[in-house]
Structures are given as structure tokens and as C-alpha cells.
């Protein structure tokens, strides 16, 4: 790629550090109390290392060590690294859900970038929401930015069986309820689920979003799959530090990389890897930040004919460690390119096209990255279904669903919210069997609030004891990317705003027809209109703090659940006056 900007030139950081004015001496002088020599403020690129390390974000617990490698790379390339701790929304500790704080993190980090003397940014991410929140922030400010992820954990093993983080948590929990596993055995298995630093070792949301960053061109080729404790992860961090300095010199920005073609590449990649449904909501939000018109229709259009070729849990049998050894995401991108499903000329942070990056890679294990004719499913991707139950759409992941349930009609068993579900699900008197459709309301962006990962409702014990492991489940919630099942999610409009889901009743017959992209409750239009006219909200509304701001301004899942005042326009990143 040709340089976009002349070099040398005066950079943004010189608004703070260049010259002899009182304000410049104020900014520069205080920085010198850290022992920085005067010549470091000579106009070289100042790189903000935005680090989501936190003791309470275990997926990202090793990022401080990786940051040192990023710094080394920046120094080597002639830059000036500045590590900055930023909001770290941990999926495994935040309540009610980290998703509620994705937008808060993006807003806080956007202002962290805009308000400080950074010429470029390294986005150090890992746990589910840290990746989209930092990319959303960087896209809004539009300074040269590059992603480096912490990488997945090593494989887990329990009694000779591969244990996938998250995936086996759901599996073992259901086995306990079915009487197939004791509580003591479950506790014994716990130690095998997370045995090294890193994110989930399945194709959960963290690994999916690492793959999305690479497929979008926002990370160096090969970044997504390197295990967190592999020495090559440190090498990737150092190379990323080197690269961001040149990106600043070239003025290569997120808006140059995150084009409509790049998003289409990412959607097709998500289909090929059997990626998380959460990628839908995050990519829609990220696209909104760069002003790209991306919709649920694009998800269905681009993903519909893409086979799922990555044989990883929860859709398949392997884990991220094997995916890395097989060649990782570059092999998948090459396969897409060979099948005519990749915009080959999309530019990446390397300055090269995505095709130049992957055209010569080799697949080292065709049982992990499958030939198309042996795909887990020939029509992968994320299915978008619509109908009178979801006028604005709902999503389903076919690679993780039971084929016999993709066309199903059943009686609704309704839970008004997550607490109602918890009260009823273990009751043997609950009127439910495996032919029913489980429906849960009030768990969307406004309803929970925050749209928690509760859509993969556990089945009732009396059904599990029959040996049944899947039923059709419908909600306005999300589910973990590590989860599986015939689960319809993100139903829009959500129940909390009076969407049709809000007025579904016990006994209503519901039809799911995935081949024809239909989700329908069998009542007349007149009956639907009558019920909606009579509906009254029954969920609690926050009255203060961020929860109030979120509830007032969050948009629907169908457009990415961003805050309505943060979308569609990139703000200025120039230095602001001070004092």
C-alpha cells in the first residue's frame, strides 16, 4: 500500500508536547517526572497501549506481561509507548452482564483516546466485551489503531476427555440435573476447565471476536488463535508494537480498514468458523461507529451459503489449541478466497491486502479445518428469522442446533423473566415436555437490563432424564458463544418495549421454520393487535446512574444495542485546548 501521508510531519501529540509555551511545558514537564529524556518529545509517534488487564478479568490477566512486548516493539520502531489502563468489562465477573457495560467502556475509552496525546493505539483485548468496546472506541476517534489479543487457554482435559471452557460447563451442569454426574464429579471437573492464562478455548465469543478482528483486517495475520501462554503470542505482541508506529506514519486508520467489504469478509468468516451469535450484535455496533450501513439482512445474505469448516466446540469436537496448530484463521480466509467468498483486496493493518496475507498458508490438519465437502453444516453462518413474533428479526446458530428441530411447531411454555424461569424450571409439576417451545421474556437490552447470556435456558430435569438434550428455546436474550442448542436469540423488538414476544402466552403454538427464515406464533393479526394494545410493562426501571442512562438510550439488538447518541459519526481527534 502506498503511504497516505507525508513523513515526517507534525503529529497530534505535538499539540501537547511540541514547543515552548507554558501549556506545553506543563504537559511535558510533568511527564519528565517518570524519567523520560527530553529528546523523546521530539515529534516521534506517541502510542497509547490501551490495556484491559485486570485481576477481575481473568481472561486478560496476562496482558501486563504482553504489554511489555508491545512496548519493546514500539521502542524498536522509533515510537514512544505509553501504557494506559482502560475499562475492562469482564464477562465472568460483571453483573448483571458485561454486555451492559460494553457501551460504557467504549464511551470511556473513546474519551481516553481523544483527550490524551496519542498518535496511535494498540488495543490489548481478550475477554468477550473488551474486543468490541475498544474497537468501537478506536473507530469513533479514528486514529491509527491495531488489535492484539491475549489468546485462548490451553486445552482442558477431564478423565481423558477434552474439556471446552463454557461448553462443558453447560454440558456437565445438565448431566448433574439428569442424574448422570454427581456434584462431586462436577467440582472435580472444575479444575480442568481453565488450566492456563487466556480466553475461552472453544469458539466462544472471545475467540470469535479475536477472529472477527483479524478478518476485519484490524489485527496482524495469525493473531486470533495463538494460545495465551505460547511464546509466539509474545512475538505477535512485539510485532504489533512495531507495526503501529508505521501505521501512524502512513496515517492508516480504522475507517480505511473497516469498510463494508471488510465487514462482509468478517460475516463469512464467522459462518466458516461456527462463530458466536454475539458477533452479530458487536459487528453491527462496530459498523455503526464507522458509519457503515450493516444490517441483519447482510448477516443472512453473506452467511447463508458458507459451510462451517472449523471443527471446534461448541459446534464440533476440537479446541483453539488444535485450531492454531492446524494453521488458524489464515487457512480459513484462504479457503473463503478460493471459494469466491472473500473480498481479496480488502486492506489490513499490515498495509497489505487480506489475500496477500493468506494465499500461501497451509492447512496442517484437515480434521480440524475441514474440506468444504466434509463441513459440519453446508449452510453455516447466523440465520435471521422473522415473522409476527420477531418483526425486526431474531438469530439462530445452525451449526450448534439440532437439525431435527430447525423445522418445529410446539406449545409455548412461557417464563416472564429470568427469575420466573429459575423459580419454575426444576418443578416436576411444570407442564412441559420435549415437544414444547420454551419462551423467556424481558431479557433484552432494556429488559434485563443489558441483555445477559441466559438465552440457552437449561432444560427441565424431567425432560433431561428422558435422554433429551435439546429443545427449541426463544428469547430476547443472548447466549454464550460457548453454548449450543436450537436457541432463537435477540428477538426484536424486545419484550420490555412491547414487542410481540411480550404477549406470548402459555399454550400458544409457535412455528420455527429455519429453511424459510420464519418465526411465527399462531394467533390472528387481530388477536396480536388486541394483546399488544393491552400490554403493560412489568419490569423494574432503573432510576439513577449508568443503568438509567443505558435504559433510556440503548437501541435494539437488531441494530447492535449501542447507545443512540454514539452512532453514525466520528468525532474529532485533534488536541483540545487546556487551562
C-alpha positions as CSV (number, residue, x, y, z in Angstrom):
1,X,0.0,0.0,0.0
2,X,1.3,3.5,-0.8
3,X,1.8,5.9,2.1
4,X,-1.2,8.0,2.7
5,X,0.7,10.8,4.4
6,X,4.0,12.6,4.2
7,X,6.6,11.7,6.7
8,X,8.0,13.4,8.7
9,X,5.1,15.7,9.7
10,X,3.7,17.3,12.8
11,X,1.7,14.7,14.8
12,X,-1.3,15.2,17.1
13,X,0.8,14.6,20.2
14,X,2.8,17.8,19.5
15,X,-0.3,19.8,20.5
16,X,0.7,18.7,24.0
17,X,4.5,18.2,23.8
18,X,5.9,20.4,21.0
19,X,7.1,23.9,21.6
20,X,8.0,26.2,24.4
21,X,4.6,27.6,25.5
22,X,3.5,27.5,29.2
23,X,0.9,24.8,28.4
24,X,3.4,22.6,26.5
25,X,6.0,22.9,29.3
26,X,3.2,22.0,31.8
27,X,2.3,18.8,29.9
28,X,5.9,17.8,29.0
29,X,7.4,18.8,32.3
30,X,5.1,16.6,34.3
31,X,5.9,13.6,32.0
32,X,9.5,14.1,32.8
33,X,9.0,13.0,36.4
34,X,8.8,9.5,35.0
35,X,12.4,9.8,33.9
36,X,11.8,10.4,30.2
37,X,14.7,12.2,28.4
38,X,13.8,15.5,26.6
39,X,14.5,14.1,23.1
40,X,11.6,11.6,23.4
41,X,9.3,14.6,22.9
42,X,10.8,15.4,19.5
43,X,7.8,14.6,17.4
44,X,8.1,10.8,17.2
45,X,4.8,8.9,17.3
46,X,3.3,8.6,20.8
47,X,1.5,5.3,21.0
48,X,-1.2,4.6,23.6
49,X,-1.2,1.0,24.7
50,X,-4.8,0.6,25.9
51,X,-4.7,-2.3,28.3
52,X,-7.7,-4.1,29.6
53,X,-5.7,-6.1,32.1
54,X,-7.5,-6.6,35.4
55,X,-7.3,-9.1,38.3
56,X,-11.1,-9.3,37.9
57,X,-10.9,-10.1,34.2
58,X,-9.1,-13.4,34.4
59,X,-9.1,-13.9,30.6
60,X,-6.9,-10.8,30.4
61,X,-4.8,-11.5,33.5
62,X,-1.6,-11.9,31.4
63,X,-1.9,-8.7,29.4
64,X,0.5,-6.7,31.6
65,X,3.3,-9.2,30.5
66,X,2.3,-8.9,26.9
67,X,2.2,-5.1,27.1
68,X,6.0,-5.2,27.8
69,X,6.4,-6.9,24.5
70,X,4.3,-4.3,22.7
71,X,6.4,-1.6,24.3
72,X,9.6,-3.3,23.1
73,X,8.2,-3.3,19.5
74,X,7.2,0.4,19.7
75,X,10.7,1.4,21.0
76,X,12.3,-0.6,18.3
77,X,10.3,1.1,15.6
78,X,11.1,4.6,16.9
79,X,7.9,5.3,18.8
80,X,7.2,6.4,22.3
81,X,4.9,3.9,24.2
82,X,2.5,4.9,26.9
83,X,0.6,2.2,28.7
84,X,-2.9,3.2,29.7
85,X,-5.3,1.1,31.9
86,X,-8.8,1.2,30.5
87,X,-12.3,0.0,31.4
88,X,-12.3,-3.8,31.4
89,X,-15.7,-5.4,31.1
90,X,-15.3,-9.0,32.3
91,X,-17.9,-11.5,31.2
92,X,-17.2,-13.8,34.1
93,X,-17.4,-11.3,36.9
94,X,-19.7,-8.4,35.9
95,X,-23.3,-8.5,37.0
96,X,-25.9,-8.4,35.7
97,X,-23.9,-8.8,32.5
98,X,-20.7,-7.4,30.9
99,X,-22.9,-6.5,27.9
100,X,-24.5,-3.8,29.8
101,X,-21.1,-2.1,30.2
102,X,-19.8,-2.6,26.6
103,X,-21.1,0.8,25.6
104,X,-19.9,2.5,28.8
105,X,-16.4,1.0,28.2
106,X,-16.5,2.2,24.6
107,X,-17.5,5.7,25.6
108,X,-14.9,5.9,28.4
109,X,-12.1,4.6,26.1
110,X,-13.1,6.9,23.3
111,X,-12.7,9.9,25.5
112,X,-9.4,8.4,26.9
113,X,-8.0,8.4,23.4
114,X,-9.5,11.7,22.3
115,X,-8.5,13.6,25.5
116,X,-4.8,12.5,25.6
117,X,-1.7,12.9,23.4
118,X,-1.9,9.7,21.4
119,X,-1.0,9.4,17.7
120,X,-1.9,5.7,17.5
121,X,-3.3,3.0,19.7
122,X,-2.6,-0.6,20.4
123,X,-5.9,-2.3,21.6
124,X,-5.0,-5.0,24.1
125,X,-8.1,-7.2,24.5
126,X,-9.3,-10.7,25.3
127,X,-12.5,-11.2,27.2
128,X,-15.6,-11.0,25.2
129,X,-16.7,-7.4,25.5
130,X,-13.2,-5.9,25.7
131,X,-12.6,-6.5,22.0
132,X,-15.8,-4.8,20.6
133,X,-15.6,-2.0,23.2
134,X,-12.1,-1.0,22.3
135,X,-12.7,-1.3,18.5
136,X,-15.8,0.8,18.8
137,X,-13.9,3.4,20.7
138,X,-11.0,3.5,18.2
139,X,-13.4,3.6,15.3
140,X,-15.2,6.6,16.8
141,X,-11.9,8.6,17.2
142,X,-10.4,7.2,14.0
143,X,-6.7,7.3,15.0
144,X,-4.4,4.6,13.6
145,X,-5.2,1.5,15.8
146,X,-4.3,-2.2,15.9
147,X,-5.6,-5.1,17.9
148,X,-3.6,-7.6,19.8
149,X,-5.5,-10.3,21.7
150,X,-4.4,-12.3,24.8
151,X,-5.1,-15.6,23.0
152,X,-7.0,-18.7,24.2
153,X,-6.3,-21.0,27.1
154,X,-4.7,-24.4,26.5
155,X,-7.0,-27.4,26.1
156,X,-8.7,-28.7,29.2
157,X,-8.9,-32.5,29.9
158,X,-11.1,-34.4,32.4
159,X,-10.8,-38.2,32.6
160,X,-9.4,-38.4,29.1
161,X,-12.0,-36.1,27.5
162,X,-11.3,-32.7,26.0
163,X,-13.0,-30.1,28.2
164,X,-14.0,-26.9,26.4
165,X,-14.4,-23.8,28.7
166,X,-18.1,-22.9,28.9
167,X,-19.2,-25.7,26.6
168,X,-18.6,-28.4,29.2
169,X,-19.9,-26.2,32.0
170,X,-23.3,-26.3,30.3
171,X,-22.9,-30.0,29.4
172,X,-21.8,-31.1,32.9
173,X,-24.5,-29.0,34.6
174,X,-27.2,-30.7,32.5
175,X,-25.7,-34.1,33.3
176,X,-25.9,-33.3,37.1
177,X,-29.6,-32.4,36.7
178,X,-30.2,-35.6,34.7
179,X,-28.5,-37.7,37.3
180,X,-25.7,-38.7,35.0
181,X,-22.9,-36.9,37.0
182,X,-22.5,-36.3,40.7
183,X,-22.0,-32.9,42.2
184,X,-18.6,-34.1,43.5
185,X,-17.6,-35.1,40.0
186,X,-18.7,-31.7,38.7
187,X,-16.5,-30.0,41.3
188,X,-13.6,-32.2,40.3
189,X,-14.1,-31.3,36.6
190,X,-14.0,-27.6,37.5
191,X,-10.2,-27.6,37.9
192,X,-9.7,-28.9,34.3
193,X,-11.8,-26.2,32.7
194,X,-9.4,-23.2,32.9
195,X,-5.8,-24.5,33.3
196,X,-3.8,-21.7,31.8
197,X,-3.9,-18.0,31.1
198,X,-6.1,-16.9,28.2
199,X,-9.7,-16.7,27.0
200,X,-12.1,-19.5,26.4
201,X,-10.5,-22.3,24.4
202,X,-13.7,-23.0,22.5
203,X,-15.0,-21.0,19.5
204,X,-16.9,-18.9,22.1
205,X,-17.3,-15.2,21.9
206,X,-13.8,-14.3,22.9
207,X,-12.2,-16.5,20.2
208,X,-14.9,-15.4,17.7
209,X,-14.2,-11.7,18.3
210,X,-10.5,-12.3,18.0
211,X,-11.2,-13.9,14.7
212,X,-13.5,-11.0,13.7
213,X,-10.8,-8.5,14.4
214,X,-8.4,-10.5,12.2
215,X,-11.0,-11.0,9.4
216,X,-11.8,-7.3,9.5
217,X,-8.1,-6.5,9.0
218,X,-7.7,-4.9,12.4
219,X,-5.1,-7.4,13.7
220,X,-2.0,-8.9,12.2
221,X,-2.5,-12.1,10.3
222,X,-2.5,-15.2,12.6
223,X,-3.2,-13.2,15.7
224,X,-6.5,-14.8,16.6
225,X,-5.6,-18.4,17.5
226,X,-2.1,-18.3,19.2
227,X,-2.6,-19.7,22.7
228,X,-2.1,-17.2,25.5
229,X,0.9,-19.0,27.0
230,X,2.6,-19.8,23.7
231,X,5.9,-17.8,23.2
232,X,4.6,-16.9,19.7
233,X,1.9,-14.8,21.4
234,X,4.7,-12.6,22.8
235,X,6.2,-12.4,19.4
236,X,2.9,-11.3,18.0
237,X,2.6,-8.6,20.6
238,X,6.1,-7.3,19.8
239,X,5.4,-7.2,16.0
240,X,2.2,-5.4,16.7
241,X,4.1,-2.7,18.6
242,X,6.4,-2.3,15.7
243,X,3.6,-2.1,13.2
244,X,1.6,0.6,14.9
245,X,4.4,3.1,14.5
246,X,4.5,2.7,10.8
247,X,0.7,2.9,10.7
248,X,0.9,6.3,12.3
249,X,3.5,7.4,9.8
250,X,1.2,6.1,7.0
251,X,-1.9,7.5,8.7
252,X,-3.7,4.2,8.2
253,X,-6.9,4.5,10.2
254,X,-9.8,2.2,11.2
255,X,-12.0,4.0,8.6
256,X,-9.5,2.9,5.9
257,X,-9.7,-0.8,7.0
258,X,-13.2,-1.3,8.4
259,X,-15.1,-1.0,5.1
260,X,-18.3,-2.7,4.0
261,X,-16.2,-5.3,2.2
262,X,-14.2,-5.9,5.4
263,X,-17.5,-6.5,7.4
264,X,-18.7,-8.9,4.7
265,X,-15.4,-10.8,5.0
266,X,-16.0,-11.0,8.7
267,X,-19.5,-12.2,8.4
268,X,-18.5,-15.0,6.1
269,X,-15.6,-15.8,8.4
270,X,-18.0,-16.1,11.3
271,X,-20.0,-18.6,9.3
272,X,-16.9,-20.7,8.4
273,X,-15.7,-20.9,12.0
274,X,-19.0,-21.6,13.6
275,X,-18.7,-18.3,15.5
276,X,-20.8,-16.9,18.3
277,X,-24.2,-15.3,17.8
278,X,-22.7,-12.4,19.9
279,X,-20.7,-11.4,16.8
280,X,-23.9,-10.2,15.3
281,X,-24.6,-7.6,17.9
282,X,-20.9,-6.5,18.1
283,X,-20.2,-6.1,14.4
284,X,-23.5,-4.1,14.0
285,X,-22.3,-1.8,16.7
286,X,-18.8,-1.5,15.3
287,X,-20.1,-0.8,11.8
288,X,-22.3,2.0,13.3
289,X,-19.2,3.6,14.7
290,X,-17.5,3.9,11.3
291,X,-20.8,4.9,9.5
292,X,-21.1,1.6,7.6
293,X,-24.7,0.5,6.8
294,X,-24.6,-3.0,8.1
295,X,-27.9,-4.8,8.9
296,X,-29.3,-8.2,9.9
297,X,-30.1,-8.7,6.2
298,X,-26.3,-8.6,5.4
299,X,-25.7,-11.3,8.0
300,X,-28.2,-13.6,6.4
301,X,-27.2,-12.7,2.8
302,X,-23.4,-13.2,3.4
303,X,-23.5,-16.2,5.7
304,X,-26.3,-18.3,4.2
305,X,-24.2,-20.3,1.7
306,X,-21.0,-20.5,3.7
307,X,-20.1,-24.0,5.1
308,X,-18.9,-24.3,8.7
309,X,-15.5,-25.9,8.2
310,X,-13.8,-25.3,11.6
311,X,-14.4,-28.4,13.7
312,X,-14.3,-26.7,17.1
313,X,-16.6,-26.8,20.2
314,X,-19.4,-26.0,20.6
315,X,-20.2,-27.0,17.0
316,X,-17.5,-29.6,16.6
317,X,-15.0,-31.6,18.7
318,X,-11.7,-29.7,18.9
319,X,-10.4,-26.6,20.7
320,X,-8.5,-23.5,19.9
321,X,-5.1,-25.1,20.6
322,X,-5.7,-27.6,17.7
323,X,-7.0,-24.8,15.5
324,X,-3.8,-22.9,15.9
325,X,-1.7,-25.9,15.2
326,X,-3.7,-26.5,12.0
327,X,-2.9,-23.1,10.7
328,X,-5.5,-20.9,12.4
329,X,-7.7,-18.2,10.8
330,X,-5.4,-17.6,7.8
331,X,-6.3,-21.1,6.5
332,X,-10.0,-20.3,6.8
333,X,-9.6,-17.0,5.0
334,X,-7.6,-18.7,2.2
335,X,-10.5,-21.3,1.9
336,X,-13.0,-18.5,1.6
337,X,-10.9,-16.8,-1.0
338,X,-10.6,-20.0,-3.1
339,X,-14.4,-20.4,-2.9
340,X,-15.0,-16.8,-4.1
341,X,-16.4,-15.8,-0.7
342,X,-13.7,-13.2,0.2
343,X,-13.1,-9.7,-0.9
344,X,-9.5,-10.3,-1.5
345,X,-8.4,-6.7,-2.0
346,X,-9.5,-5.5,1.5
347,X,-6.7,-3.7,3.2
348,X,-5.4,-4.9,6.6
349,X,-3.4,-3.2,9.4
350,X,-0.3,-4.7,7.7
351,X,-0.8,-2.4,4.7
352,X,-1.2,-5.5,2.5
353,X,-4.4,-7.0,1.2
354,X,-6.0,-9.8,3.1
355,X,-5.3,-12.1,0.2
356,X,-1.6,-11.3,0.1
357,X,-1.5,-12.2,3.8
358,X,-3.1,-15.7,3.4
359,X,-2.7,-17.0,-0.2
360,X,0.3,-19.2,0.6
361,X,-0.7,-20.7,4.0
362,X,-1.1,-24.4,4.5
363,X,-3.7,-26.4,6.4
364,X,-1.8,-28.8,8.6
365,X,-4.9,-30.8,9.9
366,X,-7.9,-31.4,7.7
367,X,-9.8,-32.9,10.6
368,X,-9.7,-29.6,12.4
369,X,-10.2,-27.3,9.4
370,X,-12.4,-29.4,7.2
371,X,-12.7,-29.6,3.4
372,X,-15.9,-28.0,2.3
373,X,-17.4,-31.4,1.3
374,X,-17.0,-32.6,4.9
375,X,-18.3,-29.3,6.6
376,X,-20.1,-29.5,9.9
377,X,-23.0,-27.9,8.0
378,X,-23.2,-26.7,4.4
379,X,-25.2,-23.7,5.3
380,X,-23.5,-22.2,8.3
381,X,-23.5,-18.6,9.4
382,X,-26.1,-16.9,11.5
383,X,-29.7,-17.5,10.5
384,X,-32.0,-14.5,10.7
385,X,-35.7,-15.4,11.2
386,X,-38.6,-13.1,11.0
387,X,-42.4,-13.2,11.5
388,X,-45.1,-11.9,13.7
389,X,-43.1,-13.0,16.7
390,X,-39.9,-11.1,15.6
391,X,-40.8,-8.4,13.1
392,X,-37.3,-6.9,13.3
393,X,-35.6,-10.3,13.3
394,X,-34.1,-12.9,15.6
395,X,-31.0,-15.0,15.2
396,X,-30.0,-18.7,15.5
397,X,-26.8,-20.5,15.0
398,X,-27.5,-23.6,12.9
399,X,-24.1,-25.3,13.4
400,X,-24.9,-25.6,17.1
401,X,-28.5,-26.6,16.7
402,X,-30.2,-29.9,16.3
403,X,-31.1,-30.5,12.7
404,X,-34.5,-32.1,13.5
405,X,-35.6,-29.0,15.4
406,X,-34.9,-26.5,12.7
407,X,-38.4,-27.0,11.5
408,X,-40.7,-27.4,14.5
409,X,-44.1,-26.5,15.8
410,X,-44.8,-26.6,19.5
411,X,-46.7,-25.4,22.5
412,X,-45.3,-22.3,24.3
413,X,-44.2,-22.6,27.9
414,X,-43.6,-19.0,29.0
415,X,-41.3,-17.5,31.6
416,X,-41.9,-13.8,32.2
417,X,-38.2,-13.2,33.0
418,X,-35.1,-15.0,34.2
419,X,-36.3,-15.1,37.9
420,X,-39.6,-16.7,36.8
421,X,-37.6,-19.3,34.8
422,X,-35.4,-20.1,37.8
423,X,-38.5,-20.5,40.1
424,X,-40.3,-22.9,37.7
425,X,-37.8,-24.9,35.7
426,X,-36.9,-27.6,38.3
427,X,-40.5,-28.1,39.3
428,X,-41.7,-31.6,38.3
429,X,-45.3,-30.2,38.1
430,X,-44.3,-27.8,35.3
431,X,-46.5,-28.6,32.3
432,X,-43.7,-29.2,29.7
433,X,-42.3,-31.9,27.5
434,X,-39.7,-32.1,24.8
435,X,-42.2,-31.0,22.0
436,X,-42.8,-27.7,23.7
437,X,-41.1,-24.3,22.9
438,X,-39.5,-22.6,25.9
439,X,-40.1,-18.8,25.7
440,X,-38.4,-16.3,28.0
441,X,-39.2,-12.5,28.1
442,X,-37.7,-9.3,29.4
443,X,-34.0,-10.2,28.9
444,X,-33.2,-7.9,26.1
445,X,-31.0,-4.7,26.0
446,X,-33.5,-2.7,28.1
447,X,-35.2,-5.6,29.9
448,X,-32.6,-7.4,32.0
449,X,-31.1,-4.6,31.7
450,X,-28.1,-5.3,29.4
451,X,-29.2,-8.4,27.6
452,X,-27.5,-11.2,29.6
453,X,-26.3,-14.6,28.3
454,X,-29.3,-16.5,29.5
455,X,-31.0,-17.5,26.2
456,X,-29.7,-21.0,26.3
457,X,-32.1,-21.9,29.1
458,X,-31.3,-25.2,30.7
459,X,-33.9,-27.9,30.1
460,X,-36.2,-29.1,32.9
461,X,-34.8,-32.2,34.7
462,X,-37.8,-34.3,33.9
463,X,-37.0,-33.9,30.2
464,X,-33.3,-34.4,30.6
465,X,-34.0,-37.7,32.5
466,X,-35.6,-39.0,29.3
467,X,-32.2,-38.5,27.5
468,X,-33.4,-35.4,25.7
469,X,-30.7,-32.8,25.3
470,X,-32.2,-30.1,23.2
471,X,-35.5,-28.2,22.8
472,X,-36.5,-25.1,20.9
473,X,-35.8,-22.0,23.1
474,X,-36.8,-18.4,22.2
475,X,-35.9,-15.2,24.0
476,X,-34.8,-11.6,23.5
477,X,-31.6,-12.5,25.4
478,X,-28.1,-13.5,24.2
479,X,-26.2,-16.8,24.8
480,X,-22.6,-17.5,25.4
481,X,-20.7,-18.3,22.3
482,X,-19.6,-21.5,24.2
483,X,-23.2,-22.7,24.4
484,X,-25.2,-24.9,22.0
485,X,-28.7,-25.9,21.1
486,X,-31.7,-24.8,19.0
487,X,-31.8,-21.4,20.6
488,X,-33.5,-18.4,19.0
489,X,-32.0,-15.2,20.3
490,X,-32.1,-11.4,20.1
491,X,-35.8,-11.4,19.3
492,X,-36.6,-7.9,18.2
493,X,-38.4,-5.7,19.2
494,X,-37.7,-7.0,22.7
495,X,-40.4,-7.7,25.3
496,X,-39.5,-4.8,27.5
497,X,-40.5,-2.3,24.9
498,X,-43.8,-4.1,24.0
499,X,-42.5,-6.3,21.2
500,X,-44.7,-9.3,20.2
501,X,-42.6,-11.6,22.5
502,X,-44.2,-9.7,25.4
503,X,-47.6,-11.0,24.7
504,X,-46.9,-14.7,24.0
505,X,-49.0,-16.8,26.4
506,X,-48.7,-20.4,27.7
507,X,-50.3,-22.7,25.2
508,X,-49.8,-20.6,22.1
509,X,-48.5,-22.6,19.2
510,X,-45.2,-21.4,17.8
511,X,-43.6,-22.3,14.5
512,X,-39.9,-22.2,13.8
513,X,-39.0,-22.7,10.1
514,X,-35.3,-22.1,9.7
515,X,-35.1,-23.1,6.0
516,X,-37.8,-20.4,5.2
517,X,-36.5,-18.0,7.8
518,X,-39.8,-17.8,9.7
519,X,-40.7,-17.4,13.3
520,X,-44.5,-17.3,13.9
521,X,-46.9,-17.5,16.8
522,X,-50.2,-19.0,15.6
523,X,-52.7,-16.2,16.5
524,X,-54.6,-13.9,14.2
525,X,-53.4,-10.4,13.4
526,X,-56.4,-9.1,15.3
527,X,-55.6,-11.1,18.4
528,X,-52.0,-9.9,18.2
529,X,-53.1,-6.3,17.9
530,X,-55.5,-6.7,20.9
531,X,-52.9,-8.2,23.1
532,X,-50.3,-5.5,22.2
533,X,-52.9,-2.7,22.9
534,X,-53.5,-4.2,26.4
535,X,-49.8,-4.8,27.3
536,X,-48.2,-3.0,30.2
537,X,-44.6,-3.2,31.2
538,X,-43.9,-5.3,34.2
539,X,-40.1,-5.0,34.6
540,X,-38.3,-2.7,37.0
541,X,-36.9,0.6,35.6
542,X,-33.6,1.9,37.0
543,X,-33.8,5.5,38.3
544,X,-30.2,6.6,38.6
545,X,-26.6,6.0,37.5
546,X,-25.4,4.4,34.3
547,X,-28.2,1.8,34.4
548,X,-30.6,4.7,33.9
549,X,-28.6,6.2,31.1
550,X,-28.3,2.8,29.5
551,X,-32.1,2.0,29.8
552,X,-33.0,5.4,28.3
553,X,-30.7,5.3,25.3
554,X,-29.8,1.7,24.4
555,X,-31.0,0.7,20.9
556,X,-32.4,-2.7,19.9
557,X,-30.4,-5.8,19.3
558,X,-31.2,-5.7,15.6
559,X,-29.0,-2.6,15.2
560,X,-26.3,-3.5,17.6
561,X,-27.6,-2.3,21.0
562,X,-25.3,0.7,21.0
563,X,-26.3,3.9,22.8
564,X,-28.3,6.0,20.3
565,X,-26.1,9.2,20.8
566,X,-22.9,7.3,20.0
567,X,-23.6,6.1,16.5
568,X,-23.1,7.2,12.9
569,X,-20.5,10.0,13.2
570,X,-16.8,10.0,14.1
571,X,-15.6,12.8,16.3
572,X,-12.6,15.0,16.1
573,X,-9.3,13.6,17.5
574,X,-7.4,16.8,17.4
575,X,-5.8,18.1,20.6
576,X,-8.1,20.3,22.7
577,X,-7.1,23.5,24.4
578,X,-6.3,23.2,28.1
579,X,-6.0,25.5,31.1
